[in-house]
Amino acid sequence: MRYLYLVLAAVGAIGTWTFNVRSIAAGDDYLAGWFATAASSSAAVDVIVVAIVACLFMVVEGRRVGMSRAVWLLVPLSFVIAVAATFPLFLAWREHHLERTAHRAGPVRAEAVAS
């Protein structure tokens, strides 16, 4: 899963920034574009709420599983780069952390599983 998340992070960064650069080059009012129509406003609210939830999840889950405090860096990057890039990046990092932690812990003993 880690590699799939990394691919999706790249797709998210490239995909969003392709359109961001096109918008900037065209001289568009970026924020006005988000709320230009009822449909774009719906999508904008959808993305904003998901971005907030993803940022909360990254911080809380990162803390819960004992990841580096650097997870906080993904929150501002979500709004600078794109949550479409930072959230799958977080999930790849989390997978890597969980694999590394499980490897250090060694095999699970049967009596530990039974309890």
Protein Blocks (a to p, Z undefined) as FASTA:
>chain_A
ZZmmmmmmmmmmmmmmmmmmmmmmnopafklmmmmpmklmmmmmmmmmmmmmmmmmmmmm
mmmnopafklmmmmmmmmmnomklmmmmmmmmmmmmmmmmmmmnopadfklmmZZ
